[in-house]
Amino acid sequence: MKTKHFIIAALFGLAAVSPALAQEAAATNSKVLVELDNPLKFTDVRDAYLPSDKGQIANAEMVRDYIVQKASEYVPDSYKLDVKITNIDMAGDFEPWGKADADDVRIIKDIYPPRIDLSFKLVDSAGNVVKEGTRELRDLNFLMKIDIRRSDPLRHEKALIDDWIKKDFKPAKAG
């Protein structure tokens, strides 16, 4: 009887851990590794006017996960891309003079453009550095673009990432 309870408890434990493991696996994709350099010190990854550490880290991790996903489409299987995000300033800001019950509403204006600072290194299968550098991703015209991800709170940051990856990398050829 105790064995049955142990197995059930173990299954529930695995079910709780599985999403975390899947997220960690996505962040450490075999082709793309993205490191967040002290996300609590980033300029603005806040989740509210008075942010929580958990919310800030979650926003930074969503940016990280998107880079992993998007870059995986461009990096050949035999290559490895290492990215280090050193700063994120999300589009918009939380304005203190808004309504008292709207402290978790990010106001998007052209005076608050998205910014992402990162460094990267692309290495081939022989260990040779193919491309490396630092990038300060900016788009002052971010509100002038048409984006189908209208309900995505990170659509402006994702557009920056899309532009960077398309500019610096060629799509991986289907095997």
N, C-alpha and C positions, 0 to 999 in steps of 0.2 A: 504494500500500500504506500509506504514512504517513497518507494522508487517512482511510482506513478505521479505523486505530488512533485517530486524532484524534477521529473521530465517536463511536467506542465509548467513549472516555474522556470525551467531553463528555456522552454519555447517562448514564454512571454518575455523573458530577458532578451533573447535573440531578436524578437520582433521589435523591441524597444531600441536595440542597438543597431539594427539593420539600416535604418535611414541615415544614422550618423556615419556608419561605415560606407554607405553608398556615396554620401556627400564627400567624405574624405577621399574615396577612390576617384571621384570626379576631379577633385582638386589636385590629385597626384596622378593624373593620366600618364600613361607610359610615354607619350609623345610631348606632352605639355605640362610643365610644372610652374605654378604661379604662387609666389610668396608675397604675403602682406607684411610690409615693414612697419610694425607698430601701428595698427589701424586706429587705436584710440588717440593717436597724435595727428591723424589726418585732419586737414582743414575743416571738412564738413561731410560727414557720413551720418549725420544725426537722424534720428527717427522722430524727434519732436523738439519743441523749443527748449525744453529741459530734457536732454537725451538720457537714455539708459546705455550703459556699456554694452549690454546684450544686443540692443537694437543697432548700435553703431557697428558692432562686429558683424552682425547679420547683414547689414547693407554692404559692408566691405566684402564679405564672403560672396554675396550675390554678384558683385562686379567680378571678383576672382573667378567664380564658377562660369560666368559668361565668357570670359577670356579663354578659359580651358575649352569650353564647348566650341567657340567660334574658331580659335586657332587650330584645333584638331582637324578642321575641315581643310586647312591650308598647309599644314606641316606634313611632309611625306612620312610614311610609316617608319623608315629607317633613320629619321632625324629626331632631334630632341630640342625643344624650345624651353628655355628657362626665362621666366619673367619675374621681375621684382617690382611690385607697386610701392612707390615711396610716398605718394600723396594722392588723395581724391578730394575734390571739392564738387559736390553734387550740384546740379542745376537747381536754381531757386534757393530759397532760404525761409526760415521761420521768422515771421515778423512779430515783434513783441506788442505792437500797437493794434493787433487784430483783436477779434472777440476773445473773451476769456475761455470759451469752450472750443476754440479753434487753434489751440497751441500745438496740435499735431498735424496741421495743414501746411504743407510746403508751398509757398507762393513762388510761381515761376514767372520771372521777368527777365528781359534781356540784360539787365544789369547784373544778373547772377548766372553767368554761363558755366557750363560744366568744364571741369579740368581734371585730368589724370596725368600724373607723372610716373614714369616707369623706366626701367632699364631691361634689356633683353639680350639673350645670346642664343643663336641658332647653331647647332652642332650637327654635323653629318655622322653617318654610321662609323666612320674611321676616327671620329673624335676631332676633326678639323672644324674650326670656327668658320661658318659660312657667312654669317652676318651678326653683328652686334651693335649696340648703341643705346642711347638714352633718348627718350621722347617726352616732350611736354605736349600732351594732347589738349588742344583748345578748339573751340568753335564759337566764335562770337555771333555767328548768324544761326545759331541752333534753333531759334524759333521760326525761322524762315523755311525750314525743311518740312517736307511731308513725310510722316512716319506712320505706318499702319499699326504701330504698337501704342495707340493712344491711351490705353488703360494701364500700360506698364509704367510704374513709378520710376524705373531706371531707363526709360527709352532714350533720353538724351545722352546718358553715359554709354549706353549700348551703341548708339550711332557713332560716338567718338571711337569706340573700340572697332566697330565695323570699318570705319574709314582708315584707321591705322593699319589693321590687318590686311585690307585690300591693297593699301599703298606699299607696305613693306614685304608682303609675302605673296607668292603665286599659289593658286589653288592646287592642292595635292591631286595628282592624277589617280583616277580610279584604277585599282589593281585588277 
